[in-house]
Amino acid sequence: MKTICKPAKVWYLEMINLETSKIEEEKFQIKLQENINLEEYKLRYHKVGGKWNWANRLIMDDDKLRSLLNDPKNEIYYAYYNNSFVGYFELDCHQKDVELVYFGLLPEFMGKGLGKLLMQSVLQRANQHQTQRLWLHTCEFDSPQALNFYIKNGFIIYDEKIEDQLIITK
């Protein structure tokens, strides 16, 4: 697998004092993953983020990735709708502030209201850690809707930078 670095605009966003609402959709579920199967994770990571050039987890050494995925302070939740996998999110809970490391839906489930349900799940889980701040970053290579989605869901931009992003080349 070959990668290149390309400069991209990166936005850092945060939400202070997280507010959540109850998820009312009984067909929507999230499940905390434990003893994560590395190949299954990579496949889901690629299916969710491949269109947006997510590369970091795919090029990471397997032992390092396995250790990261099974770290109890790194929480990975798979989302299901009608018992079908639709996306996932990953929280890094090592610090007082919780980082939303990855958040995404399979492309065929975007635009159906599931992103809002998934974000409410993120907020509920982050609140379980009694955090006052949830933060994330996104870049211009992510979904064109990503930045506006985060802002509509209560995040505010606190920094912008140009940073090199890893891109997988064919």
DRENROMI-788393 format. One record per atom (N, C-alpha, C): residue in three letters; atom name; x, z, y. Coordinates in Angstrom, 3 decimals. Layout:
<pts>
  type  atom        xx        zz        yy
   ALA    CA         X         Z         Y
...
</pts>
This chain:
<pts>
  type  atom        xx        zz        yy
   MET     N     0.853     0.000    -1.178
   MET    CA     0.000     0.000     0.000
   MET     C     0.895     0.000     1.236
   LYS     N     0.719    -0.991     2.089
   LYS    CA     1.506    -1.085     3.311
   LYS     C     0.694    -0.582     4.495
   THR     N     1.392     0.074     5.398
   THR    CA     0.729     0.564     6.605
   THR     C     1.535     0.140     7.826
   ILE     N     0.833     0.057     8.938
   ILE    CA     1.481    -0.145    10.226
   ILE     C     0.890     0.873    11.195
   CYS     N     1.602     1.112    12.269
   CYS    CA     1.084     1.980    13.326
   CYS     C     0.638     1.105    14.485
   LYS     N    -0.547     1.382    14.969
   LYS    CA    -1.063     0.675    16.133
   LYS     C    -1.488     1.701    17.165
   PRO     N    -1.166     1.480    18.423
   PRO    CA    -1.628     2.418    19.454
   PRO     C    -3.129     2.320    19.637
   ALA     N    -3.757     3.457    19.852
   ALA    CA    -5.202     3.502    20.041
   ALA     C    -5.557     4.626    21.007
   LYS     N    -6.648     4.437    21.707
   LYS    CA    -7.174     5.502    22.554
   LYS     C    -7.836     6.537    21.643
   VAL     N    -7.460     7.792    21.857
   VAL    CA    -7.980     8.900    21.052
   VAL     C    -8.673     9.878    21.990
   TRP     N    -9.872    10.283    21.610
   TRP    CA   -10.629    11.277    22.377
   TRP     C   -10.665    12.569    21.581
   TYR     N   -10.379    13.675    22.265
   TYR    CA   -10.488    15.014    21.682
   TYR     C   -11.756    15.640    22.248
   LEU     N   -12.608    16.103    21.352
   LEU    CA   -13.893    16.660    21.754
   LEU     C   -14.044    18.067    21.201
   GLU     N   -14.863    18.858    21.885
   GLU    CA   -15.113    20.219    21.435
   GLU     C   -16.560    20.601    21.695
   MET     N   -16.997    21.578    20.934
   MET    CA   -18.299    22.200    21.146
   MET     C   -18.039    23.700    21.175
   ILE     N   -18.503    24.329    22.239
   ILE    CA   -18.347    25.767    22.405
   ILE     C   -19.708    26.418    22.152
   ASN     N   -19.691    27.584    21.495
   ASN    CA   -20.937    28.302    21.206
   ASN     C   -21.928    27.398    20.488
   LEU     N   -21.651    27.136    19.250
   LEU    CA   -22.415    26.201    18.429
   LEU     C   -23.865    26.642    18.277
   GLU     N   -24.764    25.707    18.501
   GLU    CA   -26.190    25.954    18.287
   GLU     C   -26.666    25.061    17.156
   THR     N   -27.398    25.647    16.239
   THR    CA   -27.882    24.876    15.104
   THR     C   -29.391    24.949    15.032
   SER     N   -29.941    23.981    14.344
   SER    CA   -31.365    24.017    14.033
   SER     C   -31.498    23.863    12.528
   LYS     N   -32.609    24.308    12.020
   LYS    CA   -32.837    24.248    10.588
   LYS     C   -33.008    22.798    10.152
   ILE     N   -32.411    22.475     9.019
   ILE    CA   -32.552    21.136     8.460
   ILE     C   -33.880    21.080     7.711
   GLU     N   -34.733    20.149     8.135
   GLU    CA   -36.093    20.064     7.609
   GLU     C   -36.268    18.998     6.524
   GLU     N   -35.222    18.303     6.153
   GLU    CA   -35.331    17.195     5.206
   GLU     C   -34.970    17.667     3.803
   GLU     N   -35.972    17.801     2.936
   GLU    CA   -35.726    18.332     1.597
   GLU     C   -34.965    17.356     0.701
   LYS     N   -34.966    16.067     1.015
   LYS    CA   -34.245    15.081     0.208
   LYS     C   -32.757    15.060     0.544
   PHE     N   -32.366    15.765     1.621
   PHE    CA   -30.978    15.788     2.068
   PHE     C   -30.329    17.085     1.607
   GLN     N   -29.161    16.981     0.969
   GLN    CA   -28.427    18.155     0.502
   GLN     C   -26.939    17.975     0.766
   ILE     N   -26.271    19.086     0.964
   ILE    CA   -24.811    19.062     1.001
   ILE     C   -24.310    20.035    -0.058
   LYS     N   -23.143    19.708    -0.610
   LYS    CA   -22.567    20.548    -1.653
   LYS     C   -21.088    20.743    -1.383
   LEU     N   -20.684    22.019    -1.313
   LEU    CA   -19.267    22.357    -1.177
   LEU     C   -18.542    21.914    -2.440
   GLN     N   -17.423    21.233    -2.273
   GLN    CA   -16.655    20.741    -3.410
   GLN     C   -15.544    21.722    -3.764
   GLU     N   -15.424    21.985    -5.045
   GLU    CA   -14.355    22.830    -5.561
   GLU     C   -13.703    22.095    -6.717
   ASN     N   -12.429    22.367    -6.953
   ASN    CA   -11.692    21.664    -8.011
   ASN     C   -11.912    20.157    -7.888
   ILE     N   -11.574    19.649    -6.750
   ILE    CA   -11.873    18.265    -6.396
   ILE     C   -11.051    17.293    -7.238
   ASN     N   -11.742    16.306    -7.784
   ASN    CA   -11.102    15.221    -8.502
   ASN     C   -10.461    14.293    -7.484
   LEU     N    -9.141    14.133    -7.573
   LEU    CA    -8.383    13.382    -6.590
   LEU     C    -8.836    11.925    -6.494
   GLU     N    -9.010    11.259    -7.618
   GLU    CA    -9.394     9.842    -7.594
   GLU     C   -10.802     9.654    -7.037
   GLU     N   -11.709    10.554    -7.394
   GLU    CA   -13.073    10.476    -6.851
   GLU     C   -13.055    10.681    -5.332
   TYR     N   -12.267    11.657    -4.886
   TYR    CA   -12.167    11.906    -3.450
   TYR     C   -11.632    10.678    -2.726
   LYS     N   -10.545    10.104    -3.229
   LYS    CA    -9.959     8.927    -2.579
   LYS     C   -10.961     7.773    -2.523
   LEU     N   -11.697     7.582    -3.589
   LEU    CA   -12.699     6.511    -3.625
   LEU     C   -13.772     6.747    -2.565
   ARG     N   -14.263     7.972    -2.473
   ARG    CA   -15.297     8.289    -1.481
   ARG     C   -14.737     8.213    -0.061
   TYR     N   -13.528     8.690     0.121
   TYR    CA   -12.853     8.608     1.423
   TYR     C   -12.776     7.148     1.866
   HIS     N   -12.363     6.277     0.951
   HIS    CA   -12.232     4.861     1.281
   HIS     C   -13.595     4.207     1.536
   LYS     N   -14.594     4.558     0.735
   LYS    CA   -15.928     3.967     0.931
   LYS     C   -16.531     4.379     2.264
   VAL     N   -16.304     5.613     2.671
   VAL    CA   -16.838     6.103     3.946
   VAL     C   -16.003     5.586     5.113
   GLY     N   -14.691     5.636     5.003
   GLY    CA   -13.834     5.331     6.140
   GLY     C   -13.090     4.014     6.111
   GLY     N   -13.193     3.269     5.030
   GLY    CA   -12.436     2.030     4.905
   GLY     C   -12.718     1.029     6.007
   LYS     N   -13.976     0.923     6.388
   LYS    CA   -14.360    -0.011     7.450
   LYS     C   -13.711     0.366     8.777
   TRP     N   -13.374     1.656     8.920
   TRP    CA   -12.813     2.168    10.180
   TRP     C   -11.312     2.427    10.054
   ASN     N   -10.697     1.904     9.011
   ASN    CA    -9.246     2.000     8.820
   ASN     C    -8.737     3.413     8.554
   TRP     N    -9.552     4.277     7.965
   TRP    CA    -9.035     5.584     7.590
   TRP     C    -7.920     5.364     6.566
   ALA     N    -6.765     5.945     6.804
   ALA    CA    -5.626     5.701     5.926
   ALA     C    -4.901     6.970     5.493
   ASN     N    -4.937     8.012     6.295
   ASN    CA    -4.059     9.173     6.081
   ASN     C    -4.126     9.746     4.678
   ARG     N    -5.308     9.945     4.152
   ARG    CA    -5.431    10.553     2.820
   ARG     C    -5.023     9.586     1.711
   LEU     N    -5.143     8.291     1.958
   LEU    CA    -4.813     7.305     0.929
   LEU     C    -3.313     7.125     0.752
   ILE     N    -2.549     7.406     1.797
   ILE    CA    -1.099     7.230     1.700
   ILE     C    -0.366     8.550     1.467
   MET     N    -1.105     9.637     1.476
   MET    CA    -0.509    10.957     1.271
   MET     C    -0.058    11.112    -0.188
   ASP     N     1.050    11.795    -0.395
   ASP    CA     1.524    12.125    -1.730
   ASP     C     0.422    12.869    -2.494
   ASP     N     0.210    12.493    -3.757
   ASP    CA    -0.882    13.073    -4.548
   ASP     C    -0.796    14.592    -4.664
   ASP     N     0.380    15.137    -4.869
   ASP    CA     0.510    16.595    -4.993
   ASP     C     0.149    17.293    -3.690
   LYS     N     0.608    16.714    -2.583
   LYS    CA     0.280    17.286    -1.273
   LYS     C    -1.215    17.192    -1.008
   LEU     N    -1.811    16.049    -1.332
   LEU    CA    -3.251    15.870    -1.128
   LEU     C    -4.052    16.826    -2.017
   ARG     N    -3.659    16.955    -3.267
   ARG    CA    -4.356    17.858    -4.193
   ARG     C    -4.315    19.292    -3.666
   SER     N    -3.149    19.705    -3.172
   SER    CA    -3.001    21.047    -2.615
   SER     C    -3.909    21.231    -1.393
   LEU     N    -3.932    20.252    -0.528
   LEU    CA    -4.777    20.301     0.667
   LEU     C    -6.256    20.373     0.303
   LEU     N    -6.680    19.525    -0.627
   LEU    CA    -8.091    19.462    -0.999
   LEU     C    -8.573    20.742    -1.669
   ASN     N    -7.686    21.422    -2.359
   ASN    CA    -8.078    22.632    -3.078
   ASN     C    -7.718    23.917    -2.337
   ASP     N    -7.272    23.792    -1.095
   ASP    CA    -7.018    24.953    -0.239
   ASP     C    -8.376    25.535     0.172
   PRO     N    -8.630    26.813    -0.088
   PRO    CA    -9.937    27.395     0.254
   PRO     C   -10.261    27.384     1.751
   LYS     N    -9.260    27.231     2.601
   LYS    CA    -9.502    27.161     4.046
   LYS     C    -9.782    25.725     4.511
   ASN     N    -9.757    24.789     3.574
   ASN    CA   -10.093    23.401     3.854
   ASN     C   -11.366    23.109     3.053
   GLU     N   -12.491    23.028     3.736
   GLU    CA   -13.776    22.896     3.057
   GLU     C   -14.266    21.453     3.112
   ILE     N   -14.624    20.940     1.950
   ILE    CA   -15.123    19.569     1.844
   ILE     C   -16.540    19.635     1.282
   TYR     N   -17.453    18.993     2.003
   TYR    CA   -18.856    18.964     1.614
   TYR     C   -19.287    17.521     1.404
   TYR     N   -19.844    17.229     0.230
   TYR    CA   -20.426    15.918    -0.018
   TYR     C   -21.905    16.001     0.322
   ALA     N   -22.407    14.930     0.932
   ALA    CA   -23.814    14.864     1.326
   ALA     C   -24.555    13.905     0.398
   TYR     N   -25.774    14.305     0.060
   TYR    CA   -26.616    13.511    -0.839
   TYR     C   -28.000    13.330    -0.223
   TYR     N   -28.560    12.167    -0.428
   TYR    CA   -29.941    11.898    -0.035
   TYR     C   -30.617    11.281    -1.253
   ASN     N   -31.725    11.883    -1.677
   ASN    CA   -32.378    11.461    -2.932
   ASN     C   -31.376    11.467    -4.085
   ASN     N   -30.506    12.463    -4.097
   ASN    CA   -29.487    12.659    -5.136
   ASN     C   -28.416    11.574    -5.168
   SER     N   -28.333    10.732    -4.158
   SER    CA   -27.285     9.717    -4.064
   SER     C   -26.276    10.128    -2.998
   PHE     N   -25.008     9.962    -3.305
   PHE    CA   -23.954    10.274    -2.342
   PHE     C   -24.117     9.378    -1.117
   VAL     N   -24.114    10.005     0.086
   VAL    CA   -24.274     9.232     1.322
   VAL     C   -23.121     9.429     2.302
   GLY     N   -22.324    10.479     2.118
   GLY    CA   -21.227    10.730     3.048
   GLY     C   -20.630    12.103     2.821
   TYR     N   -19.777    12.493     3.752
   TYR    CA   -19.164    13.812     3.612
   TYR     C   -18.565    14.275     4.935
   PHE     N   -18.196    15.561     4.944
   PHE    CA   -17.418    16.096     6.062
   PHE     C   -16.411    17.095     5.535
   GLU     N   -15.386    17.296     6.346
   GLU    CA   -14.302    18.183     5.967
   GLU     C   -13.969    19.084     7.145
   LEU     N   -13.919    20.381     6.888
   LEU    CA   -13.604    21.379     7.910
   LEU     C   -12.272    22.047     7.600
   ASP     N   -11.426    22.164     8.612
   ASP    CA   -10.189    22.923     8.513
   ASP     C   -10.451    24.272     9.176
   CYS     N   -10.450    25.317     8.372
   CYS    CA   -10.808    26.656     8.841
   CYS     C    -9.602    27.594     8.865
   HIS     N    -8.410    27.052     9.026
   HIS    CA    -7.196    27.864     9.049
   HIS     C    -7.047    28.673    10.332
   GLN     N    -7.612    28.199    11.417
   GLN    CA    -7.489    28.854    12.711
   GLN     C    -8.826    29.465    13.131
   LYS     N    -8.810    30.191    14.226
   LYS    CA   -10.055    30.758    14.783
   LYS     C   -11.012    29.621    15.155
   ASP     N   -10.463    28.557    15.760
   ASP    CA   -11.258    27.376    16.067
   ASP     C   -11.300    26.498    14.821
   VAL     N   -12.480    26.013    14.480
   VAL    CA   -12.648    25.175    13.295
   VAL     C   -12.526    23.710    13.710
   GLU     N   -11.771    22.943    12.921
   GLU    CA   -11.623    21.509    13.181
   GLU     C   -12.484    20.710    12.209
   LEU     N   -13.253    19.792    12.743
   LEU    CA   -13.969    18.815    11.933
   LEU     C   -12.983    17.670    11.696
   VAL     N   -12.370    17.665    10.519
   VAL    CA   -11.274    16.745    10.224
   VAL     C   -11.805    15.352     9.898
   TYR     N   -12.824    15.293     9.040
   TYR    CA   -13.459    14.026     8.681
   TYR     C   -14.970    14.210     8.685
   PHE     N   -15.655    13.155     9.095
   PHE    CA   -17.115    13.153     9.167
   PHE     C   -17.550    11.701     9.040
   GLY     N   -18.367    11.410     8.056
   GLY    CA   -18.805    10.026     7.950
   GLY     C   -19.854     9.796     6.884
   LEU     N   -20.548     8.692     7.079
   LEU    CA   -21.551     8.226     6.137
   LEU     C   -21.111     6.893     5.559
   LEU     N   -21.593     6.584     4.372
   LEU    CA   -21.406     5.244     3.850
   LEU     C   -22.069     4.274     4.826
   PRO     N   -21.469     3.118     5.054
   PRO    CA   -22.020     2.187     6.049
   PRO     C   -23.501     1.858     5.849
   GLU     N   -23.955     1.760     4.620
   GLU    CA   -25.361     1.398     4.371
   GLU     C   -26.341     2.516     4.731
   PHE     N   -25.851     3.727     5.002
   PHE    CA   -26.726     4.834     5.381
   PHE     C   -26.649     5.167     6.867
   MET     N   -25.858     4.424     7.604
   MET    CA   -25.761     4.655     9.049
   MET     C   -27.018     4.130     9.737
   GLY     N   -27.406     4.803    10.828
   GLY    CA   -28.574     4.368    11.593
   GLY     C   -29.906     4.777    10.986
   LYS     N   -29.898     5.698    10.039
   LYS    CA   -31.128     6.133     9.366
   LYS     C   -31.461     7.601     9.648
   GLY     N   -30.749     8.215    10.599
   GLY    CA   -31.007     9.610    10.940
   GLY     C   -30.243    10.612    10.103
   LEU     N   -29.472    10.148     9.137
   LEU    CA   -28.737    11.075     8.276
   LEU     C   -27.531    11.684     8.981
   GLY     N   -26.972    10.989     9.963
   GLY    CA   -25.837    11.528    10.710
   GLY     C   -26.195    12.819    11.418
   LYS     N   -27.384    12.864    11.979
   LYS    CA   -27.839    14.085    12.667
   LYS     C   -27.987    15.237    11.668
   LEU     N   -28.534    14.939    10.488
   LEU    CA   -28.648    15.965     9.449
   LEU     C   -27.265    16.441     9.002
   LEU     N   -26.351    15.493     8.863
   LEU    CA   -24.998    15.849     8.454
   LEU     C   -24.324    16.716     9.522
   MET     N   -24.529    16.370    10.798
   MET    CA   -23.931    17.162    11.882
   MET     C   -24.532    18.568    11.926
   GLN     N   -25.822    18.699    11.705
   GLN    CA   -26.422    20.040    11.662
   GLN     C   -25.806    20.864    10.533
   SER     N   -25.503    20.210     9.430
   SER    CA   -24.835    20.895     8.318
   SER     C   -23.439    21.356     8.721
   VAL     N   -22.717    20.505     9.450
   VAL    CA   -21.388    20.876     9.960
   VAL     C   -21.496    22.131    10.816
   LEU     N   -22.442    22.126    11.752
   LEU    CA   -22.592    23.260    12.669
   LEU     C   -22.949    24.538    11.919
   GLN     N   -23.831    24.433    10.933
   GLN    CA   -24.191    25.617    10.148
   GLN     C   -22.987    26.176     9.407
   ARG     N   -22.204    25.304     8.788
   ARG    CA   -21.031    25.769     8.042
   ARG     C   -19.975    26.345     8.980
   ALA     N   -19.741    25.699    10.116
   ALA    CA   -18.768    26.225    11.080
   ALA     C   -19.208    27.596    11.587
   ASN     N   -20.500    27.780    11.811
   ASN    CA   -21.015    29.076    12.258
   ASN     C   -20.780    30.173    11.231
   GLN     N   -20.752    29.825     9.962
   GLN    CA   -20.485    30.827     8.924
   GLN     C   -19.089    31.427     9.080
   HIS     N   -18.216    30.718     9.776
   HIS    CA   -16.862    31.221    10.029
   HIS     C   -16.780    31.982    11.349
   GLN     N   -17.918    32.163    11.971
   GLN    CA   -18.024    32.897    13.237
   GLN     C   -17.081    32.332    14.294
   THR     N   -16.983    31.016    14.318
   THR    CA   -16.143    30.372    15.314
   THR     C   -16.907    30.216    16.624
   GLN     N   -16.180    30.222    17.699
   GLN    CA   -16.766    29.949    19.012
   GLN     C   -16.537    28.502    19.416
   ARG     N   -15.655    27.803    18.660
   ARG    CA   -15.285    26.447    19.056
   ARG     C   -15.093    25.569    17.828
   LEU     N   -15.755    24.436    17.855
   LEU    CA   -15.580    23.391    16.850
   LEU     C   -14.981    22.199    17.578
   TRP     N   -13.929    21.616    17.021
   TRP    CA   -13.315    20.496    17.702
   TRP     C   -13.033    19.365    16.722
   LEU     N   -12.818    18.182    17.282
   LEU    CA   -12.528    17.003    16.479
   LEU     C   -11.822    15.986    17.355
   HIS     N   -11.345    14.948    16.726
   HIS    CA   -10.867    13.802    17.498
   HIS     C   -11.360    12.530    16.823
   THR     N   -11.558    11.516    17.633
   THR    CA   -11.951    10.201    17.161
   THR     C   -11.170     9.178    17.967
   CYS     N   -11.109     7.968    17.457
   CYS    CA   -10.336     6.957    18.181
   CYS     C   -11.104     5.649    18.250
   GLU     N   -10.562     4.727    19.009
   GLU    CA   -11.238     3.451    19.227
   GLU     C   -11.366     2.622    17.955
   PHE     N   -10.637     2.971    16.886
   PHE    CA   -10.770     2.251    15.620
   PHE     C   -11.918     2.776    14.768
   ASP     N   -12.461     3.948    15.115
   ASP    CA   -13.608     4.486    14.391
   ASP     C   -14.853     3.664    14.708
   SER     N   -15.942     4.046    14.091
   SER    CA   -17.208     3.366    14.348
   SER     C   -17.465     3.292    15.849
   PRO     N   -17.957     2.164    16.344
   PRO    CA   -18.259     2.049    17.769
   PRO     C   -19.288     3.079    18.246
   GLN     N   -20.077     3.619    17.331
   GLN    CA   -21.083     4.622    17.686
   GLN     C   -20.545     6.050    17.666
   ALA     N   -19.351     6.255    17.119
   ALA    CA   -18.843     7.612    16.878
   ALA     C   -18.779     8.460    18.144
   LEU     N   -18.115     7.974    19.172
   LEU    CA   -17.932     8.779    20.381
   LEU     C   -19.276     9.170    20.991
   ASN     N   -20.174     8.223    21.152
   ASN    CA   -21.494     8.535    21.719
   ASN     C   -22.290     9.472    20.824
   PHE     N   -22.159     9.309    19.514
   PHE    CA   -22.841    10.199    18.578
   PHE     C   -22.392    11.638    18.802
   TYR     N   -21.092    11.847    18.886
   TYR    CA   -20.585    13.207    19.080
   TYR     C   -21.062    13.788    20.414
   ILE     N   -21.030    12.994    21.451
   ILE    CA   -21.479    13.471    22.764
   ILE     C   -22.972    13.794    22.732
   LYS     N   -23.784    12.946    22.122
   LYS    CA   -25.232    13.201    22.019
   LYS     C   -25.527    14.464    21.231
   ASN     N   -24.606    14.837    20.344
   ASN    CA   -24.805    16.033    19.522
   ASN     C   -24.168    17.277    20.125
   GLY     N   -23.738    17.198    21.390
   GLY    CA   -23.310    18.396    22.098
   GLY     C   -21.821    18.570    22.308
   PHE     N   -21.005    17.649    21.830
   PHE    CA   -19.568    17.741    22.050
   PHE     C   -19.226    17.212    23.436
   ILE     N   -18.165    17.765    24.011
   ILE    CA   -17.663    17.253    25.289
   ILE     C   -16.199    16.851    25.109
   ILE     N   -15.796    15.820    25.841
   ILE    CA   -14.413    15.362    25.784
   ILE     C   -13.557    16.330    26.593
   TYR     N   -12.479    16.818    25.994
   TYR    CA   -11.569    17.680    26.747
   TYR     C   -10.181    17.057    26.909
   ASP     N    -9.910    15.940    26.219
   ASP    CA    -8.629    15.269    26.395
   ASP     C    -8.733    13.839    25.872
   GLU     N    -7.920    12.960    26.438
   GLU    CA    -7.808    11.569    25.995
   GLU     C    -6.333    11.205    25.988
   LYS     N    -5.918    10.481    24.959
   LYS    CA    -4.515    10.074    24.842
   LYS     C    -4.449     8.705    24.173
   ILE     N    -3.313     8.065    24.312
   ILE    CA    -2.991     6.896    23.495
   ILE     C    -2.023     7.401    22.429
   GLU     N    -2.397     7.212    21.169
   GLU    CA    -1.573     7.696    20.057
   GLU     C    -1.486     6.619    18.993
   ASP     N    -0.394     6.605    18.258
   ASP    CA    -0.258     5.690    17.131
   ASP     C    -1.184     6.109    16.015
   GLN     N    -1.895     5.135    15.453
   GLN    CA    -2.788     5.359    14.317
   GLN     C    -2.290     4.534    13.143
   LEU     N    -2.283     5.118    11.953
   LEU    CA    -1.893     4.392    10.752
   LEU     C    -3.011     3.445    10.339
   ILE     N    -2.649     2.212    10.040
   ILE    CA    -3.595     1.201     9.587
   ILE     C    -3.057     0.625     8.281
   ILE     N    -3.913     0.514     7.286
   ILE    CA    -3.515    -0.105     6.027
   ILE     C    -3.614    -1.623     6.190
   THR     N    -2.546    -2.308     5.799
   THR    CA    -2.552    -3.767     5.880
   THR     C    -2.720    -4.336     4.469
   LYS     N    -3.205    -5.519     4.412
   LYS    CA    -3.441    -6.170     3.106
   LYS     C    -2.161    -6.778     2.579
</pts>
